[in-house]
Amino acid sequence: MDMTLEVIPLPVSDIDRSKDFYVTKAGFRCDVDRELMPGSRIVQLTPPGSGCSIMLSAGVPMRTGTPAPGTYHGLQLVVSDIKAAHDELTDRGLDVSDPVSFGEEDGGTFMYFTDPDGNGWAIQEYRKRATVPLRDAL
C-alpha cells in the first residue's frame, strides 16, 4: 500500500496575510480557497513542482490539537539551483538568507526564511533534482 504525504496543516494567525505571502513572495500556487461551513475556511497552497501542499485553516477543529501560529520550524523545500532560487525569491520580495554551504557534497547548501507568523523554512540545494526528480529517485 502506498502512503503519500500530500498536505501539511500550517498554523497561522491571519489566513489572508499568509495566503498573500505564500503566493506573492514564495511563489506557491493556490489550489483551494473555500469556506467549508459558516465560520470555517481552508486555503491549500502548493510549492511549484511539489506533490505536497500546506493548508491554512480557520474554524476547522483538528482532532489532534491545534498548534500555535509560528511554532513550525524545519519545513524544507528542495531546489536544483539555489542561486537561481535565491534570485527569484528575492526578486519576489521574500526576505531569504544568503545560501550557506555546509559541504561540497550535493545537498549541503541551504538558505532560510520565515513566514509572517515566524514559521521557519529551509531551502536545500540538491543539484541531482535537475535530472532525477524525487519521484524517480526511489
N, CA, C and O atoms as a MOPAC input file, in Angstrom:
PM7 MOZYME 1SCF
protein

 N      0.84300 1    -1.17400 1     0.00000 1
 C      0.00000 1     0.00000 1     0.00000 1
 C      0.89100 1     1.24100 1     0.00000 1
 O      1.75100 1     1.39700 1     0.86600 1
 N      0.67700 1     2.11600 1    -0.97400 1
 C      1.37300 1     3.40100 1    -0.98900 1
 C      0.73600 1     4.33500 1     0.01800 1
 O     -0.47800 1     4.31100 1     0.21800 1
 N      1.55500 1     5.15600 1     0.64900 1
 C      1.07200 1     6.19200 1     1.54600 1
 C      1.84100 1     7.44300 1     1.20700 1
 O      3.06200 1     7.47000 1     1.36000 1
 N      1.16500 1     8.48300 1     0.75000 1
 C      1.85400 1     9.69500 1     0.32800 1
 C      1.54300 1    10.84300 1     1.27200 1
 O      0.40600 1    11.01200 1     1.71300 1
 N      2.55400 1    11.61800 1     1.57300 1
 C      2.37500 1    12.83000 1     2.35600 1
 C      2.00300 1    13.93100 1     1.37800 1
 O      2.81000 1    14.29800 1     0.52500 1
 N      0.78800 1    14.46400 1     1.49000 1
 C      0.31500 1    15.41700 1     0.50000 1
 C     -0.11500 1    16.76500 1     1.06000 1
 O     -0.11400 1    17.75500 1     0.32800 1
 N     -0.48600 1    16.83400 1     2.34600 1
 C     -0.93900 1    18.10400 1     2.91200 1
 C     -0.41400 1    18.22800 1     4.34100 1
 O     -0.54100 1    17.30400 1     5.14500 1
 N      0.17900 1    19.38800 1     4.64300 1
 C      0.66000 1    19.68400 1     5.98600 1
 C     -0.09900 1    20.90100 1     6.50200 1
 O      0.02500 1    21.98400 1     5.93000 1
 N     -0.88600 1    20.74900 1     7.57300 1
 C     -1.54900 1    21.92100 1     8.15500 1
 C     -0.48800 1    22.85500 1     8.74400 1
 O      0.40600 1    22.41300 1     9.46400 1
 N     -0.59400 1    24.13900 1     8.43400 1
 C      0.37800 1    25.12300 1     8.90800 1
 C     -0.34500 1    26.15900 1     9.75500 1
 O     -1.25700 1    26.82600 1     9.26500 1
 N      0.04300 1    26.30800 1    11.01900 1
 C     -0.65600 1    27.24800 1    11.89600 1
 C     -0.27600 1    28.70000 1    11.59800 1
 O      0.89700 1    29.06900 1    11.65600 1
 N     -1.28200 1    29.51700 1    11.27800 1
 C     -1.08500 1    30.94200 1    11.01400 1
 C     -2.16700 1    31.73800 1    11.73500 1
 O     -3.21900 1    31.20300 1    12.08600 1
 N     -1.89600 1    33.01200 1    11.95000 1
 C     -2.85900 1    33.85100 1    12.67100 1
 C     -3.80600 1    34.61000 1    11.74100 1
 O     -4.89200 1    35.01100 1    12.16000 1
 N     -3.40400 1    34.81200 1    10.48700 1
 C     -4.20800 1    35.58200 1     9.53800 1
 C     -4.11300 1    34.89400 1     8.17100 1
 O     -3.09500 1    34.99100 1     7.48600 1
 N     -5.18300 1    34.20300 1     7.78900 1
 C     -5.15900 1    33.41800 1     6.55000 1
 C     -4.90200 1    34.29500 1     5.33200 1
 O     -4.09300 1    33.93200 1     4.47900 1
 N     -5.56500 1    35.43300 1     5.23000 1
 C     -5.39400 1    36.27500 1     4.04300 1
 C     -3.96000 1    36.79200 1     3.92500 1
 O     -3.38600 1    36.78800 1     2.83600 1
 N     -3.38900 1    37.23300 1     5.02900 1
 C     -1.99800 1    37.70900 1     5.01800 1
 C     -1.04800 1    36.57900 1     4.62900 1
 O     -0.13100 1    36.78200 1     3.83400 1
 N     -1.26400 1    35.40500 1     5.18000 1
 C     -0.40000 1    34.26300 1     4.87900 1
 C     -0.57400 1    33.79000 1     3.44100 1
 O      0.40900 1    33.46900 1     2.77300 1
 N     -1.80700 1    33.74500 1     2.96100 1
 C     -2.04400 1    33.35800 1     1.56800 1
 C     -1.30100 1    34.31900 1     0.63800 1
 O     -0.63300 1    33.88200 1    -0.29800 1
 N     -1.41100 1    35.60300 1     0.88800 1
 C     -0.72500 1    36.59100 1     0.06000 1
 C      0.79100 1    36.37700 1     0.10400 1
 O      1.45300 1    36.43700 1    -0.93200 1
 N      1.33800 1    36.13200 1     1.28500 1
 C      2.77400 1    35.89600 1     1.43900 1
 C      3.22100 1    34.68900 1     0.62100 1
 O      4.16600 1    34.77900 1    -0.16300 1
 N      2.54000 1    33.56200 1     0.80500 1
 C      2.96600 1    32.33500 1     0.13000 1
 C      2.78000 1    32.40100 1    -1.38500 1
 O      3.59800 1    31.85300 1    -2.12400 1
 N      1.72900 1    33.05500 1    -1.86100 1
 C      1.50600 1    33.16600 1    -3.30700 1
 C      2.43100 1    34.21700 1    -3.92000 1
 O      3.10900 1    33.94600 1    -4.91200 1
 N      2.46100 1    35.40800 1    -3.33700 1
 C      3.18900 1    36.52700 1    -3.92000 1
 C      4.69700 1    36.42400 1    -3.72600 1
 O      5.45700 1    36.61800 1    -4.67500 1
 N      5.13400 1    36.12300 1    -2.51900 1
 C      6.56700 1    36.12900 1    -2.22400 1
 C      7.24100 1    34.76900 1    -2.37500 1
 O      8.36400 1    34.68900 1    -2.87200 1
 N      6.56600 1    33.69600 1    -1.95200 1
 C      7.19000 1    32.37400 1    -2.03400 1
 C      6.87600 1    31.65500 1    -3.34700 1
 O      7.52600 1    30.66300 1    -3.67800 1
 N      5.89100 1    32.14300 1    -4.09300 1
 C      5.58500 1    31.56400 1    -5.40100 1
 C      4.74100 1    30.30600 1    -5.37400 1
 O      4.69900 1    29.56900 1    -6.35900 1
 N      4.06400 1    30.04600 1    -4.25200 1
 C      3.19200 1    28.87700 1    -4.17800 1
 C      1.93400 1    29.12600 1    -5.02100 1
 O      1.55400 1    30.27100 1    -5.26400 1
 N      1.30000 1    28.04200 1    -5.45800 1
 C      0.04300 1    28.10700 1    -6.20100 1
 C     -1.11800 1    27.88300 1    -5.21800 1
 O     -1.04800 1    27.00300 1    -4.36100 1
 N     -2.17300 1    28.67600 1    -5.34800 1
 C     -3.36400 1    28.47400 1    -4.51600 1
 C     -4.26800 1    27.46000 1    -5.22000 1
 O     -4.80500 1    27.73800 1    -6.29200 1
 N     -4.43000 1    26.29300 1    -4.61200 1
 C     -5.25700 1    25.22900 1    -5.18100 1
 C     -6.70100 1    25.29700 1    -4.68800 1
 O     -7.63600 1    25.00700 1    -5.43400 1
 N     -6.86800 1    25.67800 1    -3.43800 1
 C     -8.19800 1    25.69800 1    -2.81700 1
 C     -8.28100 1    26.90600 1    -1.90400 1
 O     -7.34800 1    27.19200 1    -1.15300 1
 N     -9.39500 1    27.61200 1    -1.96800 1
 C     -9.71700 1    28.66600 1    -1.00300 1
 C    -11.22800 1    28.66300 1    -0.87500 1
 O    -11.93600 1    29.22700 1    -1.70800 1
 N    -11.70900 1    28.02500 1     0.17100 1
 C    -13.16200 1    27.93700 1     0.29900 1
 C    -13.60500 1    27.83300 1     1.75300 1
 O    -12.87000 1    27.40900 1     2.64500 1
 N    -14.84200 1    28.24400 1     1.92700 1
 C    -15.48900 1    28.12300 1     3.22000 1
 C    -16.15300 1    26.75100 1     3.26400 1
 O    -16.95100 1    26.41200 1     2.39000 1
 N    -15.82200 1    25.97100 1     4.27600 1
 C    -16.40400 1    24.63700 1     4.39900 1
 C    -17.82300 1    24.70400 1     4.94200 1
 O    -18.71300 1    23.97700 1     4.50100 1
 N    -18.00900 1    25.58500 1     5.90300 1
 C    -19.30300 1    25.85700 1     6.53500 1
 C    -19.16800 1    27.23700 1     7.15500 1
 O    -18.04600 1    27.72700 1     7.28200 1
 N    -20.23300 1    27.87200 1     7.53600 1
 C    -20.08400 1    29.20800 1     8.12400 1
 C    -19.05700 1    29.21600 1     9.26500 1
 O    -19.15200 1    28.44300 1    10.21700 1
 N    -18.07600 1    30.11400 1     9.13600 1
 C    -17.05200 1    30.25600 1    10.17200 1
 C    -15.84500 1    29.35000 1    10.02900 1
 O    -14.94200 1    29.40400 1    10.86400 1
 N    -15.80100 1    28.51200 1     8.98800 1
 C    -14.62000 1    27.67100 1     8.79900 1
 C    -14.15300 1    27.77500 1     7.35000 1
 O    -14.95200 1    27.71000 1     6.41600 1
 N    -12.83600 1    27.93900 1     7.18500 1
 C    -12.24900 1    28.16100 1     5.86900 1
 C    -10.93600 1    27.41100 1     5.76000 1
 O    -10.19200 1    27.29000 1     6.73400 1
 N    -10.65600 1    26.90400 1     4.55500 1
 C     -9.35800 1    26.30200 1     4.27800 1
 C     -8.76500 1    26.92900 1     3.02600 1
 O     -9.47700 1    27.28700 1     2.08800 1
 N     -7.44500 1    27.05300 1     3.03600 1
 C     -6.68500 1    27.50500 1     1.88000 1
 C     -5.54400 1    26.50900 1     1.71300 1
 O     -4.73800 1    26.31600 1     2.62400 1
 N     -5.48200 1    25.87500 1     0.53900 1
 C     -4.42300 1    24.91100 1     0.27100 1
 C     -3.49000 1    25.49600 1    -0.77500 1
 O     -3.92900 1    25.93600 1    -1.83700 1
 N     -2.18600 1    25.49900 1    -0.46200 1
 C     -1.15400 1    26.11600 1    -1.29900 1
 C     -0.05800 1    25.10100 1    -1.59500 1
 O      0.34500 1    24.34100 1    -0.71400 1
 N      0.42800 1    25.08900 1    -2.85100 1
 C      1.42200 1    24.10900 1    -3.26000 1
 C      2.65000 1    24.80000 1    -3.84600 1
 O      2.52200 1    25.63900 1    -4.73800 1
 N      3.85300 1    24.45100 1    -3.34600 1
 C      5.07700 1    24.98000 1    -3.95000 1
 C      5.20600 1    24.48400 1    -5.38900 1
 O      4.73100 1    23.39300 1    -5.70200 1
 N      5.84300 1    25.26700 1    -6.27600 1
 C      5.99200 1    24.83300 1    -7.65800 1
 C      6.72100 1    23.48700 1    -7.75500 1
 O      7.79100 1    23.30700 1    -7.17300 1
 N      6.13000 1    22.55100 1    -8.49300 1
 C      6.74100 1    21.24900 1    -8.70500 1
 C      6.55200 1    20.24600 1    -7.58200 1
 O      7.04000 1    19.12000 1    -7.67900 1
 N      5.85300 1    20.62600 1    -6.51400 1
 C      5.72100 1    19.76000 1    -5.35000 1
 C      4.46800 1    18.89700 1    -5.41900 1
 O      3.45900 1    19.29200 1    -6.00400 1
 N      4.54200 1    17.72300 1    -4.82100 1
 C      3.38300 1    16.86300 1    -4.65400 1
 C      2.77200 1    17.01500 1    -3.27300 1
 O      1.81300 1    16.31800 1    -2.94000 1
 N      3.31700 1    17.91900 1    -2.46100 1
 C      2.82500 1    18.14900 1    -1.10000 1
 C      2.45900 1    19.61800 1    -0.94600 1
 O      3.18800 1    20.50000 1    -1.40000 1
 N      1.33900 1    19.87000 1    -0.31000 1
 C      0.82900 1    21.22300 1    -0.10500 1
 C      0.82300 1    21.57300 1     1.37300 1
 O      0.97600 1    20.70800 1     2.23600 1
 N      0.64300 1    22.85500 1     1.64700 1
 C      0.34600 1    23.29800 1     3.00900 1
 C     -1.11700 1    23.70700 1     3.04300 1
 O     -1.68000 1    24.10400 1     2.02200 1
 N     -1.73200 1    23.61200 1     4.21400 1
 C     -3.12400 1    24.00800 1     4.37300 1
 C     -3.22700 1    25.00900 1     5.52000 1
 O     -2.80600 1    24.73500 1     6.64400 1
 N     -3.79100 1    26.16600 1     5.21400 1
 C     -4.09400 1    27.16900 1     6.21700 1
 C     -5.57300 1    27.01400 1     6.53600 1
 O     -6.37600 1    26.77300 1     5.63500 1
 N     -5.94000 1    27.14600 1     7.78300 1
 C     -7.35100 1    26.97500 1     8.12400 1
 C     -7.75300 1    27.86400 1     9.28900 1
 O     -6.92700 1    28.29600 1    10.09300 1
 N     -9.04500 1    28.11700 1     9.34800 1
 C     -9.64800 1    28.85100 1    10.46900 1
 C    -10.98600 1    28.20000 1    10.76100 1
 O    -11.75700 1    27.90800 1     9.84700 1
 N    -11.25700 1    27.97600 1    12.02900 1
 C    -12.53900 1    27.41100 1    12.42100 1
 C    -12.71200 1    25.95100 1    12.05900 1
 O    -13.83400 1    25.44400 1    12.03200 1
 N    -11.60300 1    25.26600 1    11.77700 1
 C    -11.65800 1    23.84000 1    11.45100 1
 C    -11.04300 1    23.08300 1    12.62200 1
 O     -9.83900 1    23.18400 1    12.85700 1
 N    -11.85000 1    22.32900 1    13.35700 1
 C    -11.28900 1    21.61800 1    14.50800 1
 C    -10.32700 1    20.51600 1    14.07100 1
 O    -10.62000 1    19.74100 1    13.16100 1
 N     -9.18400 1    20.46300 1    14.73200 1
 C     -8.19300 1    19.41000 1    14.46700 1
 C     -8.28700 1    18.40500 1    15.61700 1
 O     -8.14100 1    18.77400 1    16.78300 1
 N     -8.52400 1    17.17600 1    15.29500 1
 C     -8.69600 1    16.14500 1    16.32300 1
 C     -7.42700 1    15.92700 1    17.13600 1
 O     -7.48100 1    15.44000 1    18.26600 1
 N     -6.27800 1    16.29300 1    16.55200 1
 C     -5.01200 1    16.07100 1    17.26000 1
 C     -4.51700 1    17.33000 1    17.96300 1
 O     -3.40800 1    17.34400 1    18.49700 1
 N     -5.32700 1    18.38700 1    17.96700 1
 C     -4.93700 1    19.64200 1    18.59700 1
 C     -4.52200 1    20.66200 1    17.55900 1
 O     -4.20900 1    20.31800 1    16.41900 1
 N     -4.52300 1    21.90100 1    17.95800 1
 C     -4.18100 1    22.97900 1    17.05000 1
 C     -2.92600 1    23.68800 1    17.56100 1
 O     -2.97200 1    24.33500 1    18.60700 1
 N     -1.80400 1    23.57600 1    16.84000 1
 C     -0.58700 1    24.25300 1    17.27500 1
 C     -0.70900 1    25.76800 1    17.12900 1
 O     -1.50500 1    26.26100 1    16.33000 1
 N      0.07200 1    26.48500 1    17.89300 1
 C      0.05000 1    27.94500 1    17.84000 1
 C      0.74400 1    28.43900 1    16.57300 1
 O      1.71400 1    27.82900 1    16.12200 1
 N      0.25400 1    29.54100 1    15.99200 1
 C      0.92500 1    30.12800 1    14.82300 1
 C      2.40000 1    30.41900 1    15.13200 1
 O      2.74900 1    30.87200 1    16.22200 1
 N      3.24600 1    30.14600 1    14.14400 1
 C      4.67200 1    30.43000 1    14.28300 1
 C      5.47800 1    29.35700 1    14.97600 1
 O      6.66000 1    29.56500 1    15.25300 1
 N      4.87500 1    28.21100 1    15.26500 1
 C      5.57900 1    27.17200 1    16.01400 1
 C      6.17900 1    26.07700 1    15.14200 1
 O      6.85700 1    25.18800 1    15.65700 1
 N      5.94500 1    26.12000 1    13.84100 1
 C      6.53100 1    25.10600 1    12.95600 1
 C      7.89400 1    25.59500 1    12.46100 1
 O      8.02400 1    26.71300 1    11.96300 1
 N      8.88700 1    24.75100 1    12.60500 1
 C     10.24300 1    25.06000 1    12.14300 1
 C     10.82400 1    23.81900 1    11.50500 1
 O     10.53400 1    22.70100 1    11.93300 1
 N     11.64500 1    24.00700 1    10.48000 1
 C     12.26700 1    22.87600 1     9.82100 1
 C     11.51700 1    22.38700 1     8.60200 1
 O     11.89200 1    21.37100 1     8.01600 1
 N     10.46100 1    23.08900 1     8.20600 1
 C      9.82000 1    22.74600 1     6.93600 1
 C     10.86300 1    22.95100 1     5.85200 1
 O     11.60400 1    23.93300 1     5.89200 1
 N     10.93700 1    22.04800 1     4.88200 1
 C     12.04700 1    22.11300 1     3.94000 1
 C     11.58900 1    21.95700 1     2.49900 1
 O     10.83400 1    21.04600 1     2.15700 1
 N     12.06300 1    22.86300 1     1.67200 1
 C     11.86900 1    22.81200 1     0.23400 1
 C     13.20000 1    22.40700 1    -0.39500 1
 O     14.25700 1    22.65100 1     0.18700 1
 N     13.15800 1    21.79200 1    -1.57600 1
 C     14.38000 1    21.38000 1    -2.26300 1
 C     14.37100 1    21.97600 1    -3.66800 1
 O     13.36400 1    21.93000 1    -4.37400 1
 N     15.51500 1    22.53600 1    -4.05500 1
 C     15.67900 1    23.12000 1    -5.38800 1
 C     16.94500 1    22.54200 1    -6.02000 1
 O     17.83200 1    22.05400 1    -5.32000 1
 N     17.01800 1    22.60400 1    -7.34700 1
 C     18.20900 1    22.08900 1    -8.01800 1
 C     19.28700 1    23.15900 1    -8.19500 1
 O     20.44600 1    22.83400 1    -8.45300 1
 N     18.90900 1    24.43600 1    -8.05800 1
 C     19.86300 1    25.54300 1    -8.23200 1
 C     19.53400 1    26.61700 1    -7.20400 1
 O     18.61200 1    27.40900 1    -7.39900 1
 N     20.28300 1    26.64200 1    -6.12100 1
 C     19.95700 1    27.53700 1    -5.01400 1
 C     20.19600 1    29.00500 1    -5.36700 1
 O     19.48100 1    29.87900 1    -4.87800 1
 N     21.18400 1    29.28200 1    -6.20300 1
 C     21.41500 1    30.67600 1    -6.59600 1
 C     20.23900 1    31.19400 1    -7.41700 1
 O     19.76700 1    32.30800 1    -7.18400 1
 N     19.76200 1    30.40500 1    -8.37000 1
 C     18.59600 1    30.81300 1    -9.17000 1
 C     17.36700 1    30.97100 1    -8.27800 1
 O     16.59100 1    31.91000 1    -8.45300 1
 N     17.18600 1    30.05700 1    -7.32400 1
 C     16.05500 1    30.15400 1    -6.40000 1
 C     16.17800 1    31.41400 1    -5.53800 1
 O     15.19200 1    32.11900 1    -5.32100 1
 N     17.38600 1    31.69300 1    -5.04900 1
 C     17.61000 1    32.89500 1    -4.23800 1
 C     17.26900 1    34.14800 1    -5.03900 1
 O     16.58800 1    35.04400 1    -4.54300 1
 N     17.74700 1    34.20400 1    -6.28100 1
 C     17.46900 1    35.37100 1    -7.12900 1
 C     15.96500 1    35.53800 1    -7.36800 1
 O     15.43900 1    36.64400 1    -7.25000 1
 N     15.27500 1    34.44600 1    -7.70100 1
 C     13.83500 1    34.51700 1    -7.95900 1
 C     13.06300 1    34.95000 1    -6.71500 1
 O     12.17500 1    35.80000 1    -6.79400 1
 N     13.40200 1    34.36600 1    -5.57700 1
 C     12.67200 1    34.68100 1    -4.34900 1
 C     12.93700 1    36.11300 1    -3.88200 1
 O     12.01000 1    36.80400 1    -3.46000 1
 N     14.17600 1    36.56000 1    -3.95300 1
 C     14.44800 1    37.94700 1    -3.55100 1
 C     13.80200 1    38.92700 1    -4.52800 1
 O     13.35700 1    39.99900 1    -4.11800 1
 N     13.74300 1    38.57200 1    -5.82900 1
 C     13.03400 1    39.42000 1    -6.79500 1
 C     11.55300 1    39.51400 1    -6.46600 1
 O     10.91800 1    40.52700 1    -6.76300 1
 N     10.99300 1    38.47500 1    -5.85700 1
 C      9.58400 1    38.47100 1    -5.45000 1
 C      9.37100 1    39.27000 1    -4.15300 1
 O      8.23600 1    39.55000 1    -3.76900 1
 N     10.47900 1    39.63200 1    -3.48700 1
 C     10.37600 1    40.37600 1    -2.23700 1
 C     10.48100 1    39.52500 1    -0.99100 1
 O     10.23200 1    40.01600 1     0.11000 1
 N     10.84400 1    38.26000 1    -1.13300 1
 C     10.98300 1    37.38000 1     0.02400 1
 C     12.30200 1    37.68000 1     0.73000 1
 O     13.34900 1    37.77200 1     0.08800 1
 N     12.25000 1    37.82900 1     2.03700 1
 C     13.44800 1    38.02800 1     2.85000 1
 C     14.03000 1    36.64400 1     3.15700 1
 O     13.68500 1    36.02500 1     4.16300 1
 N     14.89800 1    36.18100 1     2.29500 1
 C     15.52100 1    34.86500 1     2.42700 1
 C     17.02000 1    35.07000 1     2.66400 1
 O     17.62800 1    35.97400 1     2.09100 1
 N     17.60300 1    34.23000 1     3.50600 1
 C     19.03800 1    34.37100 1     3.80100 1
 C     19.86800 1    34.07000 1     2.56800 1
 O     19.38200 1    33.47000 1     1.60900 1
 N     21.10900 1    34.48700 1     2.60300 1
 C     22.03700 1    34.07300 1     1.56700 1
 C     22.28800 1    32.57400 1     1.72700 1
 O     22.20500 1    32.05900 1     2.84200 1
 N     22.59200 1    31.86700 1     0.64200 1
 C     22.90600 1    30.44200 1     0.76100 1
 C     24.13100 1    30.20900 1     1.64100 1
 O     25.10200 1    30.96400 1     1.60000 1
 N     24.05800 1    29.14700 1     2.43300 1
 C     25.15000 1    28.73400 1     3.30900 1
 C     25.52500 1    27.30500 1     2.94500 1
 O     24.66600 1    26.42400 1     2.91200 1
 N     26.80100 1    27.07400 1     2.67100 1
 C     27.25200 1    25.73800 1     2.30200 1
 C     27.87600 1    25.06200 1     3.52000 1
 O     28.76000 1    25.61300 1     4.17600 1
 N     27.39600 1    23.86400 1     3.80100 1
 C     27.93400 1    23.06600 1     4.90500 1
 C     28.84500 1    21.96300 1     4.38500 1
 O     29.29200 1    21.10800 1     5.15000 1
 N     29.12200 1    21.98100 1     3.07800 1
 C     29.99200 1    20.98600 1     2.46600 1
 C     29.81400 1    20.99800 1     0.96700 1
 O     28.82200 1    21.51400 1     0.45200 1
 N     30.77100 1    20.43100 1     0.27300 1
 C     30.74600 1    20.41700 1    -1.18900 1
 C     29.80200 1    19.36500 1    -1.75900 1
 O     29.39500 1    19.46200 1    -2.91700 1
 N     29.45200 1    18.36000 1    -0.95900 1
 C     28.60000 1    17.30400 1    -1.47800 1
 C     27.21300 1    17.84800 1    -1.83500 1
 O     26.74400 1    18.83800 1    -1.27200 1
 N     26.58300 1    17.17300 1    -2.78000 1
 C     25.24600 1    17.56000 1    -3.20300 1
 C     24.30300 1    17.46500 1    -2.00400 1
 O     24.29100 1    16.45600 1    -1.29800 1
 N     23.52900 1    18.49800 1    -1.77900 1
 C     22.62000 1    18.53000 1    -0.63700 1
 C     23.16400 1    19.28900 1     0.55000 1
 O     22.50900 1    19.35000 1     1.59100 1
 N     24.35300 1    19.87300 1     0.42300 1
 C     24.99000 1    20.52600 1     1.55900 1
 C     24.81700 1    22.02700 1     1.62900 1
 O     25.45300 1    22.67100 1     2.46300 1
 N     23.96200 1    22.62300 1     0.76700 1
 C     23.79200 1    24.07400 1     0.76200 1
 C     22.33300 1    24.42100 1     1.06600 1
 O     21.40400 1    23.83100 1     0.51500 1
 N     22.16300 1    25.40300 1     1.96900 1
 C     20.82600 1    25.77900 1     2.44200 1
 C     20.66500 1    27.29300 1     2.49600 1
 O     21.64600 1    28.03300 1     2.56200 1
 N     19.41500 1    27.74200 1     2.46700 1
 C     19.05000 1    29.11400 1     2.81100 1
 C     17.72900 1    29.03900 1     3.57800 1
 O     17.04600 1    28.01500 1     3.56100 1
 N     17.38200 1    30.14100 1     4.25100 1
 C     16.28400 1    30.09300 1     5.21500 1
 C     15.38000 1    31.32200 1     5.12000 1
 O     15.82200 1    32.41300 1     4.76000 1
 N     14.09500 1    31.11800 1     5.45500 1
 C     13.16000 1    32.23300 1     5.57400 1
 C     12.06800 1    31.88000 1     6.57800 1
 O     11.88100 1    30.71300 1     6.92300 1
 N     11.36200 1    32.88200 1     7.03500 1
 C     10.20600 1    32.67600 1     7.90200 1
 C      8.99300 1    33.35800 1     7.28600 1
 O      9.11900 1    34.32400 1     6.53300 1
 N      7.81600 1    32.83700 1     7.61900 1
 C      6.58700 1    33.46300 1     7.14100 1
 C      6.18700 1    34.57600 1     8.11900 1
 O      6.86900 1    34.76600 1     9.12600 1
 N      5.10500 1    35.31200 1     7.85400 1
 C      4.73900 1    36.43000 1     8.72500 1
 C      4.49900 1    36.05700 1    10.18400 1
 O      4.61500 1    36.91200 1    11.06300 1
 N      4.16500 1    34.79300 1    10.45800 1
 C      3.94900 1    34.35800 1    11.84200 1
 C      5.21400 1    33.82800 1    12.49500 1
 O      5.24100 1    33.63700 1    13.71100 1
 N      6.27300 1    33.58500 1    11.70900 1
 C      7.51100 1    33.05100 1    12.26000 1
 C      7.71400 1    31.57000 1    12.02100 1
 O      8.68200 1    31.00000 1    12.52500 1
 N      6.82400 1    30.91700 1    11.25900 1
 C      7.07400 1    29.52200 1    10.88000 1
 C      8.34000 1    29.49400 1    10.03000 1
 O      8.48400 1    30.28900 1     9.10100 1
 N      9.25800 1    28.58200 1    10.34600 1
 C     10.57400 1    28.58500 1     9.71800 1
 C     10.74600 1    27.55100 1     8.62700 1
 O     10.38300 1    26.38600 1     8.78800 1
 N     11.30400 1    27.99500 1     7.51600 1
 C     11.53800 1    27.16600 1     6.33800 1
 C     13.02700 1    27.11400 1     6.00000 1
 O     13.75400 1    28.08900 1     6.19000 1
 N     13.46600 1    25.96300 1     5.49800 1
 C     14.79500 1    25.80400 1     4.91300 1
 C     14.60700 1    25.47300 1     3.43700 1
 O     13.64900 1    24.79900 1     3.06000 1
 N     15.51600 1    25.94800 1     2.61800 1
 C     15.55700 1    25.56300 1     1.20600 1
 C     16.91200 1    24.92300 1     0.98000 1
 O     17.95000 1    25.54700 1     1.20100 1
 N     16.89800 1    23.67900 1     0.54000 1
 C     18.11600 1    22.89800 1     0.32600 1
 C     18.38400 1    22.77100 1    -1.16900 1
 O     17.47900 1    22.50700 1    -1.96000 1
 N     19.63600 1    22.96300 1    -1.53300 1
 C     20.01500 1    22.70100 1    -2.91800 1
 C     20.41000 1    21.22600 1    -3.03900 1
 O     21.29000 1    20.73500 1    -2.33300 1
 N     19.73700 1    20.55100 1    -3.94800 1
 C     20.07900 1    19.17600 1    -4.26600 1
 C     20.15900 1    19.13400 1    -5.78600 1
 O     19.15300 1    18.92200 1    -6.46300 1
 N     21.35500 1    19.33600 1    -6.31600 1
 C     21.56300 1    19.50900 1    -7.76000 1
 C     21.05200 1    18.32000 1    -8.57900 1
 O     20.63200 1    18.48900 1    -9.72300 1
 N     21.08900 1    17.15200 1    -8.01100 1
 C     20.63500 1    15.96100 1    -8.72600 1
 C     19.16000 1    16.05900 1    -9.11800 1
 O     18.73400 1    15.39800 1   -10.06500 1
 N     18.38000 1    16.86400 1    -8.41200 1
 C     16.95000 1    17.00500 1    -8.73200 1
 C     16.72700 1    17.59600 1   -10.13000 1
 O     15.63500 1    17.46500 1   -10.68400 1
 N     17.74300 1    18.24100 1   -10.70200 1
 C     17.59900 1    18.78300 1   -12.05700 1
 C     17.42500 1    17.66500 1   -13.07900 1
 O     16.78000 1    17.86000 1   -14.10900 1
 N     17.99700 1    16.49600 1   -12.80100 1
 C     17.90800 1    15.38500 1   -13.74900 1
 C     17.13500 1    14.18400 1   -13.20000 1
 O     16.63900 1    13.36600 1   -13.97400 1
 N     17.02700 1    14.06900 1   -11.87300 1
 C     16.32400 1    12.95500 1   -11.26500 1
 C     15.35400 1    13.47300 1   -10.19300 1
 O     15.74300 1    13.64400 1    -9.03800 1
 N     14.08600 1    13.72200 1   -10.57700 1
 C     13.10900 1    14.16500 1    -9.58200 1
 C     12.94100 1    13.11900 1    -8.48500 1
 O     13.18300 1    11.93500 1    -8.71700 1
 N     12.53300 1    13.54000 1    -7.30700 1
 C     12.39900 1    12.64300 1    -6.16600 1
 C     11.53800 1    11.43200 1    -6.51100 1
 O     11.87000 1    10.30800 1    -6.13300 1
 N     10.44200 1    11.65100 1    -7.22100 1
 C      9.53800 1    10.54200 1    -7.53600 1
 C     10.23700 1     9.45000 1    -8.35400 1
 O      9.80000 1     8.30000 1    -8.34400 1
 N     11.33000 1     9.80500 1    -9.07100 1
 C     12.06600 1     8.85000 1    -9.89800 1
 C     13.32300 1     8.32900 1    -9.20600 1
 O     14.00100 1     7.45400 1    -9.74500 1
 N     13.64400 1     8.84400 1    -8.03800 1
 C     14.90200 1     8.50900 1    -7.37200 1
 C     14.77300 1     7.28300 1    -6.47200 1
 O     15.77500 1     6.79200 1    -5.95300 1
 N     13.59000 1     6.80100 1    -6.28900 1
 C     13.38000 1     5.68200 1    -5.34600 1
 C     13.78400 1     4.35400 1    -5.90600 1
 O     13.66200 1     3.33500 1    -5.22600 1

